[in-house]
Amino acid sequence: MNPISTDSLLTALRWRYATKKFDPTRTIPTETWSALEQALILSPSSFGLQPWKFVVVTDPALKAQLVAASWGQSQPKDCSHLVVLTVRQGLNHADVDRYLQCSSAITGRPLEALSGYRSVITGFVDTATATGTVDAWSTRQVYIALGQFMASAAVIGVDTCPLEGIDPAKYDEILGLKGTGYATVVGCAAGYRSSEDGYSKAPKVRFAASELIVRR
């Protein structure tokens, strides 16, 4: 692997911003989008459980419907690709076993060899379920994927805008998620900024490192 330079990384992160106005005439090339989908798939998660699904919306009619469920924001309609990051609700032992079966198939390790790890994970899931925190925990994993997606997009020159100003229940209805065991958490529009988006020129407002970084 040839890592990118530190200058290239910081340039990309300073270039990105929450795009307010996308150019609706520009579409992310297939190869570029494929790489971004892989960035989502490669996102880390606790225990490796991946308690999510990513709904990629490119159908113009669906994207238009989602505007009303997004507080009237135009990004869902004007962007090239809209990713709706959903969470697995009520994570349980069956989800753990599904992951371990996948792990066994990929690594070649027999399931019996993973029994100890299974006990660790199911013990955590049982405790989180009993305390009513399992869905909140799973939801936090989704935000790890969101961060990886946005950073990856910036590195390859694709604009994004995370969308929490949405009606998740309405998204679930429009996208046919009800009854699937998955529910909308957050959206992320991806595409290319419009030349008319004045926010692209605005300076980043960030606290100084001395206020944010604590060294011990």
C-alpha positions in Angstrom: 0.0 0.0 0.0 1.2 3.5 -0.8 -0.3 5.9 1.8 -1.3 9.3 0.7 0.7 12.2 2.1 -0.3 14.0 5.2 -0.6 17.2 3.1 -3.0 15.4 0.7 -5.1 14.1 3.6 -5.5 17.5 5.3 -6.1 19.3 2.0 -9.0 16.9 1.3 -10.5 17.3 4.8 -10.2 21.1 4.6 -11.8 21.0 1.2 -14.9 19.1 2.3 -17.9 20.8 3.9 -21.5 20.0 4.4 -22.6 20.8 0.9 -25.8 22.8 0.8 -26.4 22.9 -2.9 -25.4 20.1 -5.3 -25.1 20.3 -9.0 -28.0 18.1 -10.2 -26.5 17.7 -13.7 -23.4 15.9 -12.4 -23.4 12.2 -11.6 -20.7 10.3 -9.7 -18.9 7.9 -12.1 -19.6 4.2 -11.6 -16.1 3.3 -10.6 -15.9 6.2 -8.1 -19.2 5.2 -6.6 -18.2 1.5 -6.4 -15.1 2.6 -4.3 -17.4 4.6 -2.0 -19.7 1.6 -1.5 -16.6 -0.4 -0.6 -15.7 2.3 1.9 -19.0 1.7 3.6 -18.6 -2.1 3.5 -15.1 -1.8 5.0 -16.3 0.4 7.9 -15.2 -0.9 11.3 -17.8 -1.9 13.9 -17.6 -3.2 17.5 -17.1 -7.0 17.5 -17.2 -6.7 13.7 -21.0 -7.2 13.8 -21.9 -4.6 11.2 -25.4 -3.9 12.6 -26.5 -1.9 9.5 -27.6 -1.8 5.9 -26.9 1.0 3.5 -29.8 2.0 1.2 -28.5 3.8 -1.9 -31.1 5.9 -3.6 -30.6 7.2 -7.1 -34.2 6.9 -8.5 -35.3 10.5 -9.2 -38.8 10.0 -8.1 -37.8 8.5 -4.7 -35.2 11.2 -4.2 -37.9 13.9 -4.8 -40.2 12.2 -2.3 -37.6 12.4 0.4 -37.3 16.2 0.2 -40.5 16.6 2.1 -39.2 14.1 4.7 -36.0 16.1 5.0 -37.4 19.4 6.3 -37.6 20.6 2.7 -33.9 20.4 2.1 -33.0 20.0 -1.6 -29.9 17.8 -1.2 -31.7 14.5 -1.4 -33.2 15.5 -4.8 -30.1 17.3 -6.3 -27.3 15.0 -5.2 -26.0 12.2 -7.4 -26.4 9.4 -4.8 -28.2 9.5 -1.5 -27.1 6.9 1.1 -29.6 6.2 3.9 -27.7 4.5 6.7 -30.0 2.2 8.7 -29.6 0.2 11.9 -30.4 -3.4 12.7 -33.1 -3.2 15.4 -33.1 -5.6 18.3 -29.8 -7.1 17.6 -29.8 -10.7 18.9 -28.1 -14.1 19.0 -29.2 -14.9 15.4 -27.3 -11.8 14.2 -24.2 -12.8 16.1 -24.4 -16.3 14.6 -24.8 -14.9 11.1 -21.7 -12.8 11.6 -19.7 -15.8 13.0 -20.8 -18.0 10.1 -19.5 -15.3 7.7 -16.3 -15.1 9.6 -15.8 -18.8 9.5 -16.4 -19.0 5.8 -14.0 -16.2 5.0 -11.2 -17.1 7.5 -11.5 -20.9 7.3 -11.7 -21.2 11.1 -14.3 -23.7 12.2 -17.3 -22.4 14.1 -16.3 -24.5 17.1 -13.1 -22.4 17.3 -15.2 -19.3 17.6 -17.4 -20.5 20.5 -15.4 -18.5 23.1 -15.8 -15.3 21.0 -19.5 -16.1 20.6 -19.9 -16.2 24.3 -18.3 -12.8 24.7 -20.5 -11.2 22.1 -23.8 -12.8 23.2 -23.0 -11.9 26.8 -22.7 -8.2 25.7 -25.8 -8.4 23.6 -27.8 -9.9 26.5 -26.7 -7.2 28.9 -27.4 -4.4 26.4 -30.8 -5.9 25.7 -31.7 -6.3 29.4 -30.7 -2.6 30.0 -32.6 -1.4 27.0 -29.5 0.0 25.3 -28.8 -2.4 22.5 -30.4 -0.2 19.8 -28.6 2.9 21.0 -25.3 0.9 20.9 -26.0 -0.3 17.4 -26.9 3.2 16.2 -23.5 4.5 17.4 -21.9 1.9 15.1 -23.8 3.5 12.2 -22.1 6.8 12.8 -18.7 5.2 12.5 -19.7 4.2 9.0 -21.0 7.7 8.2 -17.7 9.2 9.2 -15.7 6.7 7.1 -17.9 7.4 4.1 -17.5 11.2 4.3 -13.8 11.1 4.8 -13.3 8.6 2.0 -15.5 10.8 -0.3 -13.4 13.8 0.5 -10.1 12.0 -0.3 -11.4 11.2 -3.8 -13.0 14.5 -4.5 -16.7 13.8 -3.9 -18.8 16.2 -1.9 -21.2 15.0 0.9 -23.7 16.4 3.3 -24.8 14.4 6.3 -28.6 14.7 6.9 -30.0 14.3 10.4 -32.7 16.9 9.7 -35.0 14.2 8.4 -38.1 12.3 9.5 -36.7 8.7 10.0 -40.2 7.1 10.2 -41.2 8.8 6.9 -38.0 7.7 5.3 -38.7 4.1 6.4 -42.2 4.4 4.8 -40.9 5.8 1.5 -38.1 3.3 1.2 -40.1 0.3 2.2 -38.1 -0.4 5.4 -41.0 -1.1 7.7 -41.1 -4.7 8.9 -37.5 -5.4 7.6 -35.8 -5.2 11.0 -33.9 -2.1 9.8 -34.7 1.6 10.5 -33.3 4.9 9.2 -30.7 6.6 11.3 -29.2 9.2 9.1 -28.8 10.1 5.5 -25.8 11.3 3.5 -26.1 13.1 0.2 -23.1 12.6 -2.2 -22.3 14.3 -5.5 -20.6 17.5 -6.6 -21.1 21.0 -5.2 -22.9 23.6 -7.3 -20.9 26.7 -8.3 -23.8 28.7 -6.7 -23.2 27.2 -3.2 -21.6 30.1 -1.3 -20.9 27.9 1.6 -18.1 26.2 -0.4 -16.0 29.4 0.1 -16.8 29.9 3.7 -13.9 29.4 6.2 -14.1 26.5 8.5 -15.0 27.5 12.1 -13.1 25.2 14.4 -11.8 25.6 18.0 -8.1 25.8 18.3 -6.2 22.6 18.9 -5.2 23.8 22.3 -8.9 23.7 23.3 -9.7 20.3 21.8 -6.6 18.2 22.1 -5.5 17.0 25.6 -2.2 15.3 25.9 -1.1 13.2 28.8 
